[in-house]
């Protein structure tokens, strides 16, 4: 049981780190983003959000929560 909880904490920490990185990019986009960088920043944010979502909704997380 403790191994599962430890593994879950590690996975959730990784997801949290990805979401934190996305938050930094969002902040930068709203405060310092040059107009020419909007398209690329949107791609970056989409990629990070997709990774975080995929990890959070993975079967592995579900099994650990069971």
TAURQUI-V174440 format. One record per run of one state. SS is the DSSP state (2 for helix, 1 for strand, 0 for the rest). FROM is the first residue (numbers start at 0). TO is the last residue. Records with the same first field share a line. If there is no record, write none. Layout:
SS=FROM-TO, FROM-TO
This chain:
0=0-0, 31-33, 56-57, 65-65
2=1-30, 34-55, 58-64
